[in-house]
Amino acid sequence: MSEEAKNTVPENEQPETAPEEKTAAAAPEQAAAEAATEEDKKKDGGWFNKKAREMEAVKAKLDAAEKNAAQAKDQLLRMAAEYDNYRKRSTREADQKFGDGVSHAVEKIIPILDTLDMAANAPTTDENYKKGVVMTLDKAAKALEALHVEEIEVLGKPFDPNFMNAVQQIPAPDGQESGTVVTVFQKGYKLGDKIIRHATVVVAE
């Protein structure tokens, strides 16, 4: 057998590597793997932290937006309430001015109506004249009605100082209750709850 053949060892007969040597050889690879894993963890942790910060920022913006929206809603509600109060106040003032104007005008017209009323009830032989006066009174009554001015109905009713002025008391006629209105000297008028002129009356004792 040649010298070369003697010195050649079959592969299956190669001497085994000691465990310590295997561990020593694998150590660098394991360290590298652990280092890579740790780096990945750091990267993952950094990503999650970044996303968490972004979420916190978004939440803060949402909270601020909700607060601003609530403030804006509250302000709008206050403005709506103020406008509603202003509208109601303006309507009341306009109604009051209208009522005052109507009352002032009617006060000037009432004496004319009193004269026409006396003329309509005065004895006369001229029926055409009387008919003309009555027609004029009817038109005047319709004009007052259009302005929401009403005659105060008092005849036969209990005396009420809120609507009437008593100028005389007389013994109660038959069938007439004491304290009720027997005669109307002057008609009274009102506009809603506003008295334009009290009725002047005679009351039964």
Phi and psi in degrees as a GROMACS rama.xvg file:
@    title "Ramachandran Plot"
@    xaxis  label "Phi"
@    yaxis  label "Psi"
@TYPE xy
-73.9658  164.264  SER-2
-66.0729  -34.9337  GLU-3
-68.4552  -39.4298  GLU-4
-67.0416  -34.4153  ALA-5
-64.6214  -38.4996  LYS-6
-81.7159  -10.8438  ASN-7
-88.1776  128.69  THR-8
-107.36  130.286  VAL-9
-58.884  152.14  PRO-10
-61.2988  -38.9726  GLU-11
-73.6489  -5.79814  ASN-12
-110.496  11.8519  GLU-13
-64.0065  144.337  GLN-14
-67.1377  137.938  PRO-15
-71.9631  147.55  GLU-16
-80.37  138.682  THR-17
-65.7596  147.758  ALA-18
-56.2696  -37.2651  PRO-19
-62.4408  -38.2162  GLU-20
-68.064  -38.2157  GLU-21
-62.2688  -43.9153  LYS-22
-62.7525  -42.4672  THR-23
-63.6377  -36.9797  ALA-24
-71.3909  -35.9314  ALA-25
-80.0917  -18.8588  ALA-26
-56.784  -47.9236  ALA-27
-60.793  -40.1946  PRO-28
-64.4403  -42.3958  GLU-29
-64.5228  -41.3913  GLN-30
-63.1121  -40.4059  ALA-31
-64.8006  -41.2764  ALA-32
-64.1192  -43.2282  ALA-33
-64.4449  -38.8721  GLU-34
-63.8288  -41.0067  ALA-35
-64.2091  -41.5165  ALA-36
-62.6822  -43.2841  THR-37
-63.4696  -38.6492  GLU-38
-65.2882  -41.0424  GLU-39
-62.0166  -41.176  ASP-40
-60.9866  -42.2179  LYS-41
-63.3784  -42.1216  LYS-42
-63.1047  -45.8904  LYS-43
-61.6914  -44.7449  ASP-44
-60.8715  -41.0707  GLY-45
-63.6185  -38.8667  GLY-46
-65.6103  -45.6426  TRP-47
-64.1856  -40.3951  PHE-48
-62.4192  -40.7674  ASN-49
-63.2734  -45.3259  LYS-50
-64.5318  -37.3123  LYS-51
-63.0758  -42.3609  ALA-52
-64.559  -40.2261  ARG-53
-62.9452  -41.8801  GLU-54
-63.8271  -39.8906  MET-55
-62.7637  -40.3475  GLU-56
-65.3194  -42.5661  ALA-57
-62.9065  -43.2453  VAL-58
-61.617  -41.6974  LYS-59
-62.4403  -40.6154  ALA-60
-65.5431  -40.7485  LYS-61
-63.4817  -42.5034  LEU-62
-61.3679  -42.8331  ASP-63
-64.6777  -40.6364  ALA-64
-64.4129  -41.7019  ALA-65
-63.5431  -40.05  GLU-66
-64.4956  -44.0998  LYS-67
-64.1581  -39.2695  ASN-68
-64.465  -41.3637  ALA-69
-64.0218  -41.3454  ALA-70
-65.0707  -42.0096  GLN-71
-64.2337  -40.9719  ALA-72
-62.8665  -43.9803  LYS-73
-62.4493  -41.0355  ASP-74
-65.3799  -41.4067  GLN-75
-64.2265  -40.1082  LEU-76
-63.7463  -41.2849  LEU-77
-63.9793  -42.8204  ARG-78
-63.4904  -40.4134  MET-79
-64.0515  -41.3792  ALA-80
-65.8801  -41.4655  ALA-81
-64.3002  -41.3693  GLU-82
-65.2033  -41.0822  TYR-83
-62.8225  -42.4478  ASP-84
-63.5561  -41.5711  ASN-85
-62.399  -43.6348  TYR-86
-62.6673  -44.887  ARG-87
-64.7803  -42.3071  LYS-88
-63.3559  -42.5417  ARG-89
-63.7324  -39.8327  SER-90
-64.1369  -43.478  THR-91
-62.2436  -43.5358  ARG-92
-64.7388  -40.7757  GLU-93
-65.0147  -42.6106  ALA-94
-62.9914  -40.2338  ASP-95
-65.9359  -42.1837  GLN-96
-64.7874  -40.9378  LYS-97
-62.8817  -45.7384  PHE-98
-61.5183  -41.5728  GLY-99
-64.0435  -40.4464  ASP-100
-65.0943  -44.1103  GLY-101
-63.7056  -44.5012  VAL-102
-59.7849  -43.6497  SER-103
-62.9946  -42.0787  HIS-104
-67.4925  -43.1655  ALA-105
-65.8896  -35.9422  VAL-106
-57.6815  -34.492  GLU-107
-77.0132  -26.7618  LYS-108
-86.371  -29.9693  ILE-109
-53.5961  -44.6521  ILE-110
-58.7019  -33.7379  PRO-111
-67.0086  -40.633  ILE-112
-63.9957  -37.0818  LEU-113
-60.8941  -43.0248  ASP-114
-64.7225  -43.1967  THR-115
-64.6727  -37.6427  LEU-116
-64.5111  -42.6253  ASP-117
-64.8522  -38.8658  MET-118
-65.5951  -36.7024  ALA-119
-68.9344  -28.813  ALA-120
-96.2874  -3.78128  ASN-121
-78.0161  144.638  ALA-122
-64.2887  135.965  PRO-123
-156.322  152.243  THR-124
-97.3427  -7.62597  THR-125
-93.2277  93.6986  ASP-126
-66.714  -33.5024  GLU-127
-64.3933  -39.8897  ASN-128
-61.6744  -47.8701  TYR-129
-62.942  -40.1951  LYS-130
-63.0395  -39.181  LYS-131
-64.5974  -40.3265  GLY-132
-64.5247  -43.2948  VAL-133
-63.2346  -41.0578  VAL-134
-62.6093  -39.7145  MET-135
-63.8639  -42.2225  THR-136
-63.0505  -39.4087  LEU-137
-63.0825  -42.5602  ASP-138
-65.2778  -39.2266  LYS-139
-64.1114  -40.2342  ALA-140
-63.303  -40.5579  ALA-141
-66.6998  -37.1088  LYS-142
-64.4249  -41.905  ALA-143
-65.4567  -38.3379  LEU-144
-63.1038  -38.2755  GLU-145
-63.7356  -27.0652  ALA-146
-91.337  6.60193  LEU-147
66.9578  26.18  HIS-148
-93.9251  129.667  VAL-149
-120.355  147.603  GLU-150
-76.9762  137.917  GLU-151
-81.7568  116.99  ILE-152
-79.7099  116.344  GLU-153
-128.437  -22.7103  VAL-154
-61.6592  126.009  LEU-155
81.1665  -0.384339  GLY-156
-99.2244  157.59  LYS-157
-59.8337  143.893  PRO-158
-63.7797  132.447  PHE-159
-133.009  110.544  ASP-160
-63.7389  -14.6411  PRO-161
-71.065  -22.2036  ASN-162
-124.187  -10.3547  PHE-163
-134.25  152.465  MET-164
-118.728  122.289  ASN-165
-91.6058  125.504  ALA-166
-104.685  -10.4699  VAL-167
-163.169  151.075  GLN-168
-122.759  137.406  GLN-169
-131.861  158.449  ILE-170
-55.9817  140.447  PRO-171
-63.9272  123.295  ALA-172
-63.2949  165.122  PRO-173
-58.0672  131.733  ASP-174
81.4919  -1.62723  GLY-175
-102.431  129.255  GLN-176
-76.3336  149.046  GLU-177
-64.5905  140.109  SER-178
85.0356  4.83459  GLY-179
-101.549  161.712  THR-180
-78.8523  125.772  VAL-181
-96.851  -42.4867  VAL-182
-138.046  146.859  THR-183
-111.386  115.782  VAL-184
-80.922  -43.9178  PHE-185
-135.394  134.763  GLN-186
-70.9513  147.462  LYS-187
-104.386  154.38  GLY-188
-135.453  151.186  TYR-189
-143.402  154.646  LYS-190
-120.553  99.8515  LEU-191
65.6853  -122.889  GLY-192
-92.6892  -3.09575  ASP-193
-88.3662  124.06  LYS-194
-83.8973  120.894  ILE-195
-84.236  -44.0184  ILE-196
-151.629  133.78  ARG-197
-71.2909  149.497  HIS-198
-76.9403  138.071  ALA-199
-98.4194  122.502  THR-200
-136.401  166.608  VAL-201
-112.472  133.875  VAL-202
-114.937  142.355  VAL-203
-74.9208  137.957  ALA-204
